[in-house]
Each structure stands twice: as C-alpha cells, then as structure tokens.
Amino acid sequence: MSGTIWGPTPVTQGKDEMRADAQRNRDRLVAVAAEVVGQYGADASLEEIARRAGVGSATLHRHFGGRIALLEAVFRSSIDAVCAQATELLDDPDPLQALTSWLHTVVAHATGSRGLATALVMSGDCGSDAHARLLTAGRKLLDRAQKEDVVPEDTRIEDLLKLANGISLASGDDPDQAARLLTLAIRGIAPTRSE
C-alpha cells in the first residue's frame, strides 16, 4: 500500500525536472537565436544557433519545428509591443493618424530588429500566430479609418503589412529611409484632406 501512496511521486518529480530542463533549453535557444539573428539576420544558421546554445539540432527542431517558429519566439516581445500600441491607438481621435502611427511602429520595429521584416514576410506565407496577431491589431485601426472615410474601402490590412515589410527590407538598417518611404506610401493610400 505504501508503494501505491509513494510510487507516483518520483515519476512526477522526474517529469517536472524534465520539463524544467526542457524550458531552460528552450529559453537558452531563444536567447542565443536573438544574438545570432542580430548578427546574421533571419537566415542565420539553425545549426549555429543550436551549437552556441549547447544543444543538438534535434533539440532545436523538437522545441520549434523550424525557422519560423524560432523567429517568432525571438521577436515575440516586439510583436507584443506593436499589437499593444494598436490597441492604445484606437482611442486616438484621428483614425488616419492612428493607422499611420501604427504603420510607422511596424516599420521601425522591423527595421530596428534585424530579421524581423523577413520573419514577418515568411510568417505571412505560413499563416503564423505572429502574422495573425498583427493582422487582427492592424485591421481594427484600418476598419476605423475606413468607416471615417479617410482610407479607401479597397485598402486591405494584408497589403499594408506587406508594404511595411517591403519598406523595412528595402531600407536595411536605415530607419530614417524607412520612415520616409512609408510616408510616401501613406500619401498614396490616403485621400486628400483638402476636400
């Protein structure tokens, strides 16, 4: 009977220890990936990331499955910040300014976080969580601007995010150029206010 009472305890502790070890490996992989992506961009070698983290490639793939999931983990805080700003901007009395500010934030984060633009472009092809969250956040701002008739009805949030990513990729590490290009693009999507 005492075996029945005490038997499961070592197994549970073993699982907890394995879970803690797995979480440490995952956290270490994300931290190392952030460094390597910062150096080499989003196409950094997964094998190099695993080697620097002190784990095998199989461990990296077991935790993330591939490049997109790893990049999403690396850039999760940036994505969180961009989505949070979209929510805050819903209170801005000027819907076009709110949308414009948010798009500038998207471009600034993508340009400032080497590899983020590429990650977002790839995420769009894969229907990832990060891409879905950005679409949802931006769509609310776009819908509001369209209801106020300051952005044409045929403008799609998917197109705006692709435009923001393209600007980030074209600008490299130059945030000023990225901001200028986005301003030019926004002039093209917003109807004139002089009417």
MDTraj code that builds the backbone (N, CA, C; nanometers):
import mdtraj as md
import numpy as np

residues = "MET SER GLY THR ILE TRP GLY PRO THR PRO VAL THR GLN GLY LYS ASP GLU MET ARG ALA ASP ALA GLN ARG ASN ARG ASP ARG LEU VAL ALA VAL ALA ALA GLU VAL VAL GLY GLN TYR GLY ALA ASP ALA SER LEU GLU GLU ILE ALA ARG ARG ALA GLY VAL GLY SER ALA THR LEU HIS ARG HIS PHE GLY GLY ARG ILE ALA LEU LEU GLU ALA VAL PHE ARG SER SER ILE ASP ALA VAL CYS ALA GLN ALA THR GLU LEU LEU ASP ASP PRO ASP PRO LEU GLN ALA LEU THR SER TRP LEU HIS THR VAL VAL ALA HIS ALA THR GLY SER ARG GLY LEU ALA THR ALA LEU VAL MET SER GLY ASP CYS GLY SER ASP ALA HIS ALA ARG LEU LEU THR ALA GLY ARG LYS LEU LEU ASP ARG ALA GLN LYS GLU ASP VAL VAL PRO GLU ASP THR ARG ILE GLU ASP LEU LEU LYS LEU ALA ASN GLY ILE SER LEU ALA SER GLY ASP ASP PRO ASP GLN ALA ALA ARG LEU LEU THR LEU ALA ILE ARG GLY ILE ALA PRO THR ARG SER GLU".split()
xyz = np.array([
    [0.0827, -0.1195, 0.0000],
    [0.0000, 0.0000, 0.0000],
    [0.0865, 0.1250, 0.0000],
    [0.1991, 0.1228, 0.0774],
    [0.2863, 0.2405, 0.0779],
    [0.3447, 0.2646, -0.0605],
    [0.3643, 0.1566, -0.1408],
    [0.4122, 0.1745, -0.2774],
    [0.3104, 0.2498, -0.3609],
    [0.1808, 0.2271, -0.3327],
    [0.0765, 0.2968, -0.4057],
    [0.0755, 0.4445, -0.3707],
    [0.0969, 0.4765, -0.2418],
    [0.0946, 0.6158, -0.1989],
    [0.2181, 0.6896, -0.2508],
    [0.3348, 0.6254, -0.2367],
    [0.4591, 0.6957, -0.2697],
    [0.5092, 0.6687, -0.4106],
    [0.4551, 0.5681, -0.4761],
    [0.5044, 0.5309, -0.6084],
    [0.5035, 0.6432, -0.7120],
    [0.3958, 0.7193, -0.7277],
    [0.3897, 0.8198, -0.8329],
    [0.4816, 0.9400, -0.8095],
    [0.5183, 0.9661, -0.6843],
    [0.5937, 1.0880, -0.6540],
    [0.7241, 1.0995, -0.7320],
    [0.8117, 0.9960, -0.7339],
    [0.9354, 1.0107, -0.8109],
    [0.9100, 1.0335, -0.9585],
    [0.8076, 0.9704, -1.0144],
    [0.7775, 0.9879, -1.1563],
    [0.7376, 1.1321, -1.1832],
    [0.6507, 1.1880, -1.0993],
    [0.6067, 1.3258, -1.1162],
    [0.7245, 1.4208, -1.1040],
    [0.8114, 1.3996, -1.0063],
    [0.9280, 1.4862, -0.9922],
    [1.0175, 1.4728, -1.1139],
    [1.0329, 1.3539, -1.1653],
    [1.1140, 1.3338, -1.2847],
    [1.0586, 1.4119, -1.4027],
    [0.9262, 1.4085, -1.4194],
    [0.8628, 1.4829, -1.5282],
    [0.8820, 1.6329, -1.5084],
    [0.8670, 1.6793, -1.3835],
    [0.8866, 1.8216, -1.3560],
    [1.0287, 1.8643, -1.3855],
    [1.1238, 1.7789, -1.3455],
    [1.2639, 1.8105, -1.3726],
    [1.2905, 1.8128, -1.5225],
    [1.2302, 1.7155, -1.5951],
    [1.2461, 1.7147, -1.7402],
    [1.1828, 1.8391, -1.8012],
    [1.0667, 1.8785, -1.7525],
    [1.0003, 1.9978, -1.8042],
    [1.0851, 2.1219, -1.7773],
    [1.1413, 2.1323, -1.6583],
    [1.2257, 2.2469, -1.6241],
    [1.3491, 2.2497, -1.7124],
    [1.4090, 2.1326, -1.7359],
    [1.5264, 2.1245, -1.8215],
    [1.4898, 2.1621, -1.9655],
    [1.3768, 2.1138, -2.0127],
    [1.3310, 2.1463, -2.1474],
    [1.3041, 2.2959, -2.1606],
    [1.2459, 2.3566, -2.0562],
    [1.2188, 2.5006, -2.0598],
    [1.3494, 2.5795, -2.0616],
    [1.4489, 2.5343, -1.9831],
    [1.5800, 2.6012, -1.9847],
    [1.6426, 2.5934, -2.1236],
    [1.6342, 2.4754, -2.1857],
    [1.6871, 2.4605, -2.3220],
    [1.6157, 2.5538, -2.4191],
    [1.4846, 2.5598, -2.4068],
    [1.4061, 2.6462, -2.4961],
    [1.4445, 2.7921, -2.4757],
    [1.4511, 2.8353, -2.3499],
    [1.4877, 2.9739, -2.3202],
    [1.6276, 3.0064, -2.3712],
    [1.7201, 2.9116, -2.3524],
    [1.8583, 2.9325, -2.3992],
    [1.8599, 2.9424, -2.5517],
    [1.7839, 2.8586, -2.6196],
    [1.7775, 2.8641, -2.7658],
    [1.7243, 2.9988, -2.8144],
    [1.6209, 3.0507, -2.7491],
    [1.5640, 3.1795, -2.7890],
    [1.6660, 3.2915, -2.7675],
    [1.7338, 3.2913, -2.6527],
    [1.8336, 3.3948, -2.6236],
    [1.9488, 3.3903, -2.7231],
    [1.9991, 3.2712, -2.7506],
    [2.1094, 3.2568, -2.8454],
    [2.0628, 3.2930, -2.9864],
    [1.9426, 3.2512, -3.0224],
    [1.8892, 3.2841, -3.1552],
    [1.8785, 3.4352, -3.1729],
    [1.8392, 3.5068, -3.0685],
    [1.8314, 3.6526, -3.0773],
    [1.9688, 3.7121, -3.1084],
    [2.0723, 3.6604, -3.0452],
    [2.2086, 3.7087, -3.0713],
    [2.2516, 3.6768, -3.2140],
    [2.2299, 3.5535, -3.2560],
    [2.2755, 3.5101, -3.3885],
    [2.1968, 3.5815, -3.4978],
    [2.0662, 3.5951, -3.4799],
    [1.9848, 3.6673, -3.5785],
    [2.0270, 3.8137, -3.5824],
    [2.0609, 3.8705, -3.4669],
    [2.1118, 4.0076, -3.4635],
    [2.2394, 4.0234, -3.5447],
    [2.3226, 3.9203, -3.5461],
    [2.4476, 3.9225, -3.6222],
    [2.4265, 3.8966, -3.7709],
    [2.3486, 3.7914, -3.8011],
    [2.3417, 3.7418, -3.9390],
    [2.2066, 3.7597, -4.0070],
    [2.1076, 3.8085, -3.9347],
    [1.9757, 3.8235, -3.9924],
    [1.8925, 3.6973, -3.9779],
    [1.7711, 3.7019, -4.0336],
    [1.6739, 3.5942, -4.0153],
    [1.7139, 3.4642, -4.0832],
    [1.8100, 3.4703, -4.1756],
    [1.8524, 3.3464, -4.2414],
    [1.9733, 3.2837, -4.1721],
    [1.9974, 3.3234, -4.0466],
    [2.1085, 3.2670, -3.9683],
    [2.0963, 3.1151, -3.9616],
    [2.2092, 3.0491, -3.9521],
    [2.2140, 2.9031, -3.9495],
    [2.1507, 2.8473, -3.8215],
    [2.0539, 2.7594, -3.8391],
    [1.9918, 2.6937, -3.7241],
    [2.0923, 2.6050, -3.6521],
    [2.1821, 2.5433, -3.7273],
    [2.2857, 2.4591, -3.6669],
    [2.3788, 2.5422, -3.5786],
    [2.4106, 2.6640, -3.6251],
    [2.4954, 2.7536, -3.5452],
    [2.4248, 2.7944, -3.4164],
    [2.2969, 2.8208, -3.4256],
    [2.2182, 2.8567, -3.3070],
    [2.2204, 2.7413, -3.2069],
    [2.1949, 2.6209, -3.2540],
    [2.1952, 2.5031, -3.1660],
    [2.3333, 2.4831, -3.1044],
    [2.4385, 2.4965, -3.1857],
    [2.5751, 2.4777, -3.1356],
    [2.6079, 2.5778, -3.0255],
    [2.5766, 2.7056, -3.0503],
    [2.6053, 2.8091, -2.9494],
    [2.5232, 2.7903, -2.8222],
    [2.4033, 2.7345, -2.8371],
    [2.3180, 2.7111, -2.7206],
    [2.3591, 2.5860, -2.6447],
    [2.4486, 2.5074, -2.7040],
    [2.4964, 2.3863, -2.6383],
    [2.3987, 2.2712, -2.6446],
    [2.3156, 2.2710, -2.7495],
    [2.2210, 2.1610, -2.7680],
    [2.2358, 2.1087, -2.9106],
    [2.1775, 1.9945, -2.9370],
    [2.1802, 1.9387, -3.0711],
    [2.0712, 1.9992, -3.1584],
    [2.0896, 1.9848, -3.2893],
    [1.9887, 2.0347, -3.3843],
    [1.8521, 1.9702, -3.3598],
    [1.8549, 1.8435, -3.3181],
    [1.7282, 1.7742, -3.2920],
    [1.6514, 1.8421, -3.1787],
    [1.7235, 1.8915, -3.0778],
    [1.6580, 1.9619, -2.9664],
    [1.5937, 2.0908, -3.0164],
    [1.6644, 2.1644, -3.1014],
    [1.6083, 2.2873, -3.1577],
    [1.4808, 2.2560, -3.2358],
    [1.4864, 2.1551, -3.3199],
    [1.3689, 2.1205, -3.4014],
    [1.2557, 2.0639, -3.3167],
    [1.2881, 1.9948, -3.2088],
    [1.1849, 1.9419, -3.1197],
    [1.1091, 2.0573, -3.0532],
    [1.1816, 2.1632, -3.0157],
    [1.1171, 2.2769, -2.9488],
    [1.0421, 2.3673, -3.0458],
    [1.0976, 2.3865, -3.1659],
    [1.0418, 2.4878, -3.2551],
    [0.9929, 2.4353, -3.3894],
    [1.0373, 2.3194, -3.4295],
    [0.9932, 2.2641, -3.5564],
    [1.0646, 2.3229, -3.6770],
    [1.1037, 2.4472, -3.6698],
    [1.1727, 2.5103, -3.7824],
    [1.1980, 2.6575, -3.7585],
    [1.2454, 2.7218, -3.8624],
    [1.2902, 2.8611, -3.8561],
    [1.1801, 2.9591, -3.8153],
    [1.0615, 2.9457, -3.8758],
    [0.9549, 3.0436, -3.8500],
    [0.9172, 3.0469, -3.7024],
    [0.8954, 2.9317, -3.6423],
    [0.8563, 2.9264, -3.5007],
    [0.9667, 2.9826, -3.4119],
    [1.0925, 2.9562, -3.4456],
    [1.2037, 3.0104, -3.3670],
    [1.2093, 3.1618, -3.3799],
    [1.1941, 3.2130, -3.5013],
    [1.1966, 3.3580, -3.5210],
    [1.0802, 3.4252, -3.4488],
    [0.9640, 3.3607, -3.4498],
    [0.8500, 3.4173, -3.3773],
    [0.8802, 3.4267, -3.2283],
    [0.9452, 3.3250, -3.1738],
    [0.9807, 3.3278, -3.0315],
    [1.0801, 3.4406, -3.0043],
    [1.1764, 3.4587, -3.0943],
    [1.2768, 3.5648, -3.0779],
    [1.2097, 3.7022, -3.0792],
    [1.1151, 3.7212, -3.1686],
    [1.0556, 3.8538, -3.1863],
    [0.9217, 3.8715, -3.1146],
    [0.8877, 3.7777, -3.0275],
    [0.7576, 3.7833, -2.9603],
    [0.7345, 3.9157, -2.8871],
    [0.8353, 3.9651, -2.8158],
    [0.8154, 4.0896, -2.7398],
    [0.7927, 4.2076, -2.8325],
    [0.8612, 4.2106, -2.9477],
    [0.8375, 4.3173, -3.0447],
    [0.6960, 4.3104, -3.0990],
    [0.6518, 4.1902, -3.1308],
    [0.5158, 4.1725, -3.1821],
    [0.4145, 4.2141, -3.0759],
    [0.4391, 4.1756, -2.9504],
    [0.3502, 4.2143, -2.8400],
    [0.3396, 4.3664, -2.8306],
    [0.4535, 4.4356, -2.8415],
    [0.4551, 4.5819, -2.8299],
    [0.3787, 4.6464, -2.9451],
    [0.3975, 4.5952, -3.0657],
    [0.3290, 4.6504, -3.1822],
    [0.1775, 4.6307, -3.1697],
    [0.1364, 4.5135, -3.1254],
    [-0.0073, 4.4863, -3.1082],
    [-0.0668, 4.5715, -2.9961],
    [0.0082, 4.5892, -2.8879],
    [-0.0400, 4.6722, -2.7767],
    [-0.0578, 4.8168, -2.8208],
    [0.0338, 4.8655, -2.9038],
    [0.0202, 5.0037, -2.9493],
    [-0.1047, 5.0209, -3.0360],
    [-0.1360, 4.9219, -3.1176],
    [-0.2571, 4.9295, -3.1999],
    [-0.3804, 4.9459, -3.1117],
    [-0.3854, 4.8722, -3.0027],
    [-0.4983, 4.8827, -2.9095],
    [-0.5056, 5.0222, -2.8488],
    [-0.3917, 5.0752, -2.8071],
    [-0.3879, 5.2102, -2.7490],
    [-0.4326, 5.3157, -2.8501],
    [-0.3927, 5.2991, -2.9757],
    [-0.4233, 5.3980, -3.0783],
    [-0.5705, 5.3991, -3.1188],
    [-0.6461, 5.2994, -3.0782],
    [-0.7892, 5.3001, -3.1087],
    [-0.8594, 5.4183, -3.0424],
    [-0.7977, 5.4758, -2.9380],
    [-0.8548, 5.5923, -2.8701],
    [-0.8137, 5.7248, -2.9336],
    [-0.7227, 5.7222, -3.0286],
    [-0.6783, 5.8448, -3.0945],
    [-0.7965, 5.9052, -3.1706],
    [-0.8227, 6.0354, -3.1542],
    [-0.9379, 6.0954, -3.2223],
    [-0.9224, 6.1021, -3.3743],
    [-0.7997, 6.0904, -3.4251],
    [-0.7748, 6.0967, -3.5690],
    [-0.7432, 5.9559, -3.6202],
    [-0.8392, 5.8888, -3.6851],
    [-0.8180, 5.7499, -3.7259],
    [-0.7058, 5.7321, -3.8285],
    [-0.6876, 5.8299, -3.9183],
    [-0.5785, 5.8182, -4.0142],
    [-0.4434, 5.8330, -3.9445],
    [-0.4351, 5.9266, -3.8510],
    [-0.3107, 5.9434, -3.7752],
    [-0.2811, 5.8182, -3.6920],
    [-0.3849, 5.7579, -3.6367],
    [-0.3659, 5.6353, -3.5582],
    [-0.3093, 5.5238, -3.6453],
    [-0.3688, 5.5024, -3.7620],
    [-0.3212, 5.3988, -3.8539],
    [-0.1788, 5.4295, -3.8997],
    [-0.1533, 5.5557, -3.9330],
    [-0.0201, 5.5977, -3.9784],
    [0.0840, 5.5751, -3.8699],
    [0.0523, 5.6134, -3.7467],
    [0.1456, 5.5934, -3.6345],
    [0.1767, 5.4460, -3.6162],
    [0.0730, 5.3632, -3.6266],
    [0.0942, 5.2199, -3.6075],
    [0.1817, 5.1616, -3.7176],
    [0.1569, 5.2014, -3.8419],
    [0.2398, 5.1519, -3.9521],
    [0.3852, 5.1957, -3.9353],
    [0.4067, 5.3176, -3.8856],
    [0.5434, 5.3634, -3.8578],
    [0.6071, 5.2767, -3.7488],
    [0.5278, 5.2365, -3.6503],
    [0.5795, 5.1479, -3.5449],
    [0.6180, 5.0122, -3.6030],
    [0.5322, 4.9581, -3.6889],
    [0.5624, 4.8294, -3.7528],
    [0.6947, 4.8387, -3.8281],
    [0.7095, 4.9445, -3.9078],
    [0.8310, 4.9611, -3.9878],
    [0.9528, 4.9836, -3.8980],
    [0.9381, 5.0641, -3.7938],
    [1.0509, 5.0910, -3.7033],
    [1.0959, 4.9642, -3.6322],
    [1.0022, 4.8851, -3.5838],
    [1.0378, 4.7584, -3.5176],
    [1.1055, 4.6633, -3.6153],
    [1.0487, 4.6539, -3.7355],
    [1.1043, 4.5621, -3.8343],
    [1.2430, 4.6065, -3.8796],
    [1.2629, 4.7360, -3.8960],
    [1.3927, 4.7872, -3.9400],
    [1.4949, 4.7784, -3.8273],
    [1.4509, 4.8070, -3.7050],
    [1.5418, 4.8051, -3.5906],
    [1.5765, 4.6668, -3.5408],
    [1.4927, 4.5691, -3.5679],
    [1.5173, 4.4308, -3.5257],
    [1.5568, 4.3512, -3.6477],
    [1.6851, 4.3456, -3.6716],
    [1.7349, 4.2812, -3.7931],
    [1.6734, 4.1421, -3.8099],
    [1.6098, 4.1229, -3.9219],
    [1.5482, 3.9936, -3.9482],
    [1.3984, 3.9913, -3.9231],
    [1.3452, 4.0905, -3.8511],
    [1.2024, 4.0876, -3.8210],
    [1.1191, 4.1010, -3.9472],
    [1.1568, 4.1895, -4.0377],
    [1.0785, 4.2056, -4.1607],
    [1.0730, 4.0757, -4.2386],
    [1.1880, 4.0117, -4.2519],
    [1.1916, 3.8836, -4.3232],
    [1.1061, 3.7806, -4.2516],
    [1.1150, 3.7801, -4.1192],
    [1.0357, 3.6851, -4.0412],
    [0.8870, 3.7076, -4.0640],
    [0.8454, 3.8339, -4.0691],
    [0.7046, 3.8642, -4.0891],
    [0.6586, 3.8264, -4.2290],
    [0.7457, 3.8493, -4.3277],
    [0.7106, 3.8100, -4.4636],
    [0.6936, 3.6591, -4.4708],
    [0.7875, 3.5854, -4.4126],
    [0.7778, 3.4393, -4.4136],
    [0.6569, 3.3948, -4.3338],
    [0.6290, 3.4631, -4.2239],
    [0.5137, 3.4263, -4.1427],
    [0.3844, 3.4405, -4.2216],
    [0.3785, 3.5428, -4.3055],
    [0.2595, 3.5635, -4.3858],
    [0.2319, 3.4465, -4.4776],
    [0.3378, 3.3853, -4.5279],
    [0.3206, 3.2697, -4.6147],
    [0.2739, 3.1474, -4.5367],
    [0.3066, 3.1433, -4.4091],
    [0.2784, 3.0228, -4.3299],
    [0.1553, 3.0377, -4.2410],
    [0.0930, 3.1562, -4.2393],
    [-0.0227, 3.1764, -4.1541],
    [0.0109, 3.1644, -4.0070],
    [0.1238, 3.2191, -3.9647],
    [0.1708, 3.2036, -3.8285],
    [0.0898, 3.2861, -3.7294],
    [0.1106, 3.2577, -3.6027],
    [0.0445, 3.3296, -3.4942],
    [0.0825, 3.4773, -3.4951],
    [0.2107, 3.5085, -3.5137],
    [0.2556, 3.6480, -3.5137],
    [0.1873, 3.7256, -3.6250],
    [0.1839, 3.6680, -3.7422],
    [0.1215, 3.7360, -3.8556],
    [-0.0283, 3.7560, -3.8294],
    [-0.0937, 3.6547, -3.7773],
    [-0.2375, 3.6645, -3.7481],
    [-0.2645, 3.7740, -3.6453],
    [-0.1787, 3.7832, -3.5429],
    [-0.1973, 3.8863, -3.4399],
    [-0.1780, 4.0259, -3.4975],
    [-0.0796, 4.0437, -3.5850],
    [-0.0577, 4.1739, -3.6486],
    [-0.1752, 4.2106, -3.7388],
    [-0.2255, 4.1136, -3.8121],
    [-0.3419, 4.1392, -3.8975],
    [-0.4616, 4.1851, -3.8148],
    [-0.4867, 4.1156, -3.7042],
    [-0.6005, 4.1498, -3.6188],
    [-0.5840, 4.2898, -3.5597],
    [-0.4651, 4.3193, -3.5098],
    [-0.4393, 4.4501, -3.4486],
    [-0.4542, 4.5624, -3.5506],
    [-0.3928, 4.5453, -3.6661],
    [-0.3975, 4.6491, -3.7688],
    [-0.5340, 4.6640, -3.8322],
    [-0.6064, 4.5529, -3.8452],
    [-0.7385, 4.5575, -3.9092],
    [-0.8343, 4.6481, -3.8319],
    [-0.8243, 4.6481, -3.7001],
    [-0.9125, 4.7342, -3.6198],
    [-0.8876, 4.8809, -3.6512],
    [-0.7600, 4.9173, -3.6639],
    [-0.7254, 5.0564, -3.6970],
    [-0.7695, 5.0911, -3.8386],
    [-0.7480, 4.9983, -3.9318],
    [-0.7875, 5.0225, -4.0706],
    [-0.9389, 5.0331, -4.0824],
    [-1.0129, 4.9433, -4.0179],
    [-1.1596, 4.9480, -4.0230],
    [-1.2116, 5.0822, -3.9745],
    [-1.1528, 5.1301, -3.8656],
    [-1.1951, 5.2590, -3.8101],
    [-1.1675, 5.3727, -3.9086],
    [-1.0507, 5.3708, -3.9723],
    [-1.0156, 5.4748, -4.0696],
    [-1.1071, 5.4676, -4.1920],
    [-1.1436, 5.3469, -4.2326],
    [-1.2335, 5.3322, -4.3471],
    [-1.3754, 5.3779, -4.3136],
    [-1.4202, 5.3518, -4.1909],
    [-1.5539, 5.3979, -4.1501],
    [-1.5619, 5.5497, -4.1477],
    [-1.4499, 5.6131, -4.1173],
    [-1.4442, 5.7603, -4.1161],
    [-1.4163, 5.8155, -4.2559],
    [-1.4035, 5.7279, -4.3534],
    [-1.3824, 5.7642, -4.4933],
    [-1.2517, 5.8422, -4.5160],
    [-1.1476, 5.8036, -4.4401],
    [-1.0167, 5.8676, -4.4599],
    [-0.9170, 5.7723, -4.5273],
    [-0.9575, 5.6490, -4.5462],
    [-0.8786, 5.5500, -4.6199],
    [-0.9763, 5.4769, -4.7116],
    [-0.9397, 5.4557, -4.8373],
    [-1.0317, 5.3887, -4.9311],
    [-1.0754, 5.2508, -4.8833],
    [-1.1978, 5.2154, -4.9170],
    [-1.2574, 5.0884, -4.8755],
    [-1.1821, 4.9669, -4.9290],
    [-1.1151, 4.9812, -5.0438],
    [-1.0478, 4.8652, -5.1023],
    [-0.9065, 4.8422, -5.0466],
    [-0.8664, 4.9221, -4.9483],
    [-0.7368, 4.9022, -4.8838],
    [-0.7476, 4.7836, -4.7888],
    [-0.6520, 4.6910, -4.7984],
    [-0.6537, 4.5705, -4.7145],
    [-0.5370, 4.5741, -4.6175],
    [-0.5583, 4.5277, -4.4952],
    [-0.4509, 4.5261, -4.3949],
    [-0.3374, 4.4342, -4.4395],
    [-0.3696, 4.3250, -4.5089],
    [-0.2652, 4.2358, -4.5594],
    [-0.1699, 4.3113, -4.6514],
    [-0.2262, 4.3972, -4.7361],
    [-0.1435, 4.4751, -4.8283],
    [-0.0596, 4.5778, -4.7530],
    [-0.1164, 4.6395, -4.6515],
    [-0.0414, 4.7385, -4.5739],
    [0.0756, 4.6742, -4.5001],
    [0.0551, 4.5532, -4.4466],
    [0.1650, 4.4851, -4.3778],
    [0.2733, 4.4412, -4.4764],
    [0.2332, 4.3956, -4.5936],
    [0.3330, 4.3598, -4.6953],
    [0.4112, 4.4831, -4.7384],
    [0.3424, 4.5932, -4.7518],
    [0.4087, 4.7191, -4.7860],
    [0.5084, 4.7594, -4.6768],
    [0.4659, 4.7503, -4.5513],
    [0.5547, 4.7838, -4.4386],
    [0.6762, 4.6921, -4.4364],
    [0.6547, 4.5633, -4.4600],
    [0.7666, 4.4687, -4.4631],
    [0.8607, 4.4972, -4.5789],
    [0.8037, 4.5267, -4.6947],
    [0.8861, 4.5579, -4.8113],
    [0.9721, 4.6812, -4.7872],
    [0.9144, 4.7821, -4.7245],
    [0.9890, 4.9040, -4.6923],
    [1.1015, 4.8718, -4.5951],
    [1.0733, 4.7909, -4.4960],
    [1.1762, 4.7526, -4.3986],
    [1.2898, 4.6767, -4.4651],
    [1.2554, 4.5835, -4.5507],
    [1.3573, 4.5057, -4.6202],
    [1.4406, 4.5949, -4.7127],
    [1.3751, 4.6856, -4.7836],
    [1.4461, 4.7735, -4.8768],
    [1.5351, 4.8741, -4.8045],
    [1.4986, 4.9107, -4.6826],
    [1.5723, 5.0133, -4.6077],
    [1.6899, 4.9577, -4.5302],
    [1.6974, 4.8263, -4.5160],
    [1.8084, 4.7684, -4.4405],
    [1.8070, 4.8168, -4.2969],
    [1.9192, 4.8733, -4.2527],
    [1.9309, 4.9224, -4.1150],
    [1.9111, 5.0732, -4.1054],
    [1.8464, 5.1347, -4.2041],
    [1.8297, 5.2806, -4.2073],
    [1.6865, 5.3188, -4.1708],
    [1.6606, 5.3459, -4.0427],
    [1.5233, 5.3769, -4.0010],
    [1.4697, 5.5071, -4.0601],
    [1.5581, 5.6032, -4.0877],
    [1.5121, 5.7300, -4.1464],
    [1.4598, 5.7085, -4.2878],
    [1.5328, 5.6288, -4.3650],
    [1.4863, 5.5987, -4.5005],
    [1.3545, 5.5222, -4.4956],
    [1.3438, 5.4284, -4.4027],
    [1.2200, 5.3516, -4.3894],
    [1.1025, 5.4436, -4.3577],
    [1.1227, 5.5386, -4.2680],
    [1.0162, 5.6328, -4.2324],
    [0.9769, 5.7196, -4.3521],
    [1.0765, 5.7644, -4.4280],
    [1.0467, 5.8465, -4.5468],
    [0.9672, 5.7674, -4.6504],
    [1.0098, 5.6440, -4.6753],
    [0.9396, 5.5608, -4.7736],
    [0.7959, 5.5325, -4.7304],
    [0.7777, 5.5066, -4.6013],
    [0.6422, 5.4810, -4.5529],
    [0.5554, 5.6049, -4.5665],
    [0.6106, 5.7214, -4.5358],
    [0.5351, 5.8461, -4.5508],
    [0.4902, 5.8642, -4.6955],
    [0.5795, 5.8358, -4.7893],
    [0.5424, 5.8447, -4.9313],
    [0.4304, 5.7465, -4.9647],
    [0.4410, 5.6260, -4.9144],
    [0.3388, 5.5249, -4.9416],
    [0.2043, 5.5653, -4.8814],
    [0.2064, 5.6199, -4.7617],
    [0.0816, 5.6604, -4.6962],
    [0.0140, 5.7726, -4.7741],
    [0.0910, 5.8629, -4.8276],
    [0.0310, 5.9680, -4.9113],
    [-0.0435, 5.9062, -5.0287],
    [0.0028, 5.7905, -5.0733],
    [-0.0617, 5.7238, -5.1848],
    [-0.1885, 5.6496, -5.1471],
    [-0.2050, 5.6110, -5.0199],
    [-0.3243, 5.5353, -4.9811],
    [-0.4307, 5.6219, -4.9151],
    [-0.3940, 5.7431, -4.8703],
    [-0.4910, 5.8273, -4.8003],
    [-0.5453, 5.9329, -4.8937],
    [-0.6760, 5.9472, -4.8999],
    [-0.7335, 6.0537, -4.9841],
    [-0.6954, 6.1906, -4.9281],
    [-0.6958, 6.2888, -5.0139],
    [-0.6603, 6.4255, -4.9702],
    [-0.7599, 6.4766, -4.8684],
    [-0.7068, 6.5552, -4.7745],
    [-0.7935, 6.6102, -4.6688],
    [-0.8409, 6.7505, -4.7043],
    [-0.8029, 6.7998, -4.8214],
    [-0.8371, 6.9372, -4.8551],
    [-0.9806, 6.9512, -4.9065],
    [-1.0494, 6.8402, -4.9201],
    [-1.1881, 6.8449, -4.9687],
    [-1.2815, 6.8989, -4.8630],
])
top = md.Topology()
chain = top.add_chain()
for i, resn in enumerate(residues, 1):
    res = top.add_residue(resn, chain, resSeq=i)
    for name in ("N", "CA", "C"):
        top.add_atom(name, md.element.get_by_symbol(name[0]), res)
traj = md.Trajectory(xyz[None], top)
